[in-house]
Amino acid sequence: MAKKKAISEDGLLTAYMEYVLEGEGERNVYKFSKSVGVPEAEFYQHFGSLESVERRVWDKLIENAINTVIADKRYGAFSHSDKILSLLFTFFENCTLNRSYLLQSMKENPGVKARFDLWRLMRSRFRKHVEQVFSKDEQAVGGRVEKEVKRVQKRGIEEGLWAQLVFLLDFWKNDDSKGFEKTDAAIEKTVKVAINLIDTTPLESILDLGKFLWKERVAKA
């Protein structure tokens, strides 16, 4: 008998999204593995729980978007604004391809705490990418105090742009315009405002923006 080909991580992610959209009743690893046609033990070679699959689905979306934009030969010459715009447009294109599942995922994880857990892998990857985007002048920083100020400022930028992404996801969730053109417009406008804040506004204002968007928008999702 020919040996059955092992399923890949991507294969499990795709299968899980179909399982959620088409399945009924309680979900568990046994039922999911059976629906995919793999031993339960093979599932655990990739993930420790269904919750970890859900987190990886979102993480994979931002990972794919980052890999796509940095593969562009023109990327290195992009401004900060263009780098963030390129990433967000690509990310939301990926989201639209998987909209039915993502809406279901967000519906099943309402509130700040649930969303924080659902998106924690994606948040970490996004923040690391933002750090890289804004790190080109880091070597020019002088003394210890200046380095600490720069570190705190970078953290504020990362948190502010993450809060912006959370806001845009909530906006996209409720967008019923043709081709999600309203979301595209929201991306352009919010990135413009965010970059202007980063360039001209004190750090405290950036942190306040991040806290406001996170608490007010996500709590109402």
Rosetta blueprint (number, residue, H / E / L):
1 M L
2 A L
3 K L
4 K L
5 K L
6 A L
7 I L
8 S L
9 E H
10 D H
11 G H
12 L H
13 L H
14 T H
15 A H
16 Y H
17 M H
18 E H
19 Y H
20 V H
21 L H
22 E H
23 G L
24 E L
25 G L
26 E L
27 R L
28 N L
29 V H
30 Y H
31 K H
32 F H
33 S H
34 K H
35 S H
36 V H
37 G L
38 V L
39 P L
40 E H
41 A H
42 E H
43 F H
44 Y L
45 Q L
46 H L
47 F L
48 G L
49 S L
50 L H
51 E H
52 S H
53 V H
54 E H
55 R H
56 R H
57 V H
58 W H
59 D H
60 K H
61 L H
62 I H
63 E H
64 N H
65 A H
66 I H
67 N H
68 T H
69 V H
70 I H
71 A L
72 D L
73 K L
74 R L
75 Y H
76 G H
77 A H
78 F L
79 S L
80 H H
81 S H
82 D H
83 K H
84 I H
85 L H
86 S H
87 L H
88 L H
89 F H
90 T H
91 F H
92 F H
93 E H
94 N H
95 C H
96 T H
97 L H
98 N L
99 R H
100 S H
101 Y H
102 L H
103 L H
104 Q H
105 S H
106 M H
107 K H
108 E H
109 N L
110 P L
111 G L
112 V H
113 K H
114 A H
115 R H
116 F H
117 D H
118 L H
119 W L
120 R H
121 L H
122 M H
123 R H
124 S H
125 R H
126 F H
127 R H
128 K H
129 H H
130 V H
131 E H
132 Q H
133 V H
134 F L
135 S L
136 K L
137 D L
138 E H
139 Q H
140 A H
141 V L
142 G L
143 G L
144 R H
145 V H
146 E H
147 K H
148 E H
149 V H
150 K H
151 R H
152 V H
153 Q H
154 K H
155 R H
156 G H
157 I H
158 E H
159 E H
160 G H
161 L H
162 W H
163 A H
164 Q H
165 L H
166 V H
167 F H
168 L H
169 L H
170 D H
171 F H
172 W H
173 K H
174 N H
175 D L
176 D L
177 S L
178 K H
179 G H
180 F H
181 E H
182 K H
183 T H
184 D H
185 A H
186 A H
187 I H
188 E H
189 K H
190 T H
191 V H
192 K H
193 V H
194 A H
195 I H
196 N H
197 L H
198 I H
199 D H
200 T H
201 T L
202 P L
203 L H
204 E H
205 S H
206 I H
207 L H
208 D H
209 L H
210 G H
211 K H
212 F H
213 L H
214 W H
215 K H
216 E H
217 R H
218 V H
219 A H
220 K L
221 A L
